[in-house]
């Protein structure tokens, strides 16, 4: 799994990600993997000028 590689192979202390807020399935999967929500509902501008709401999540080394 990429989490194990990040912590063991790359010696990371934290893994961060962002996911589109409306993607409930992905958020659920990340939470099952141990990720915690850190910021919810942040707006990200797209090159097209549209804005989308995203959730930032993180997983810290145990």
Secondary structure, DSSP 8 states (H G I E B T S, - for coil): -HHHIIIIIS--SEEEEEEETT-HHHHHHHHHTT-EEEEEEEEEE-TTS-EEEEEEEEEE--
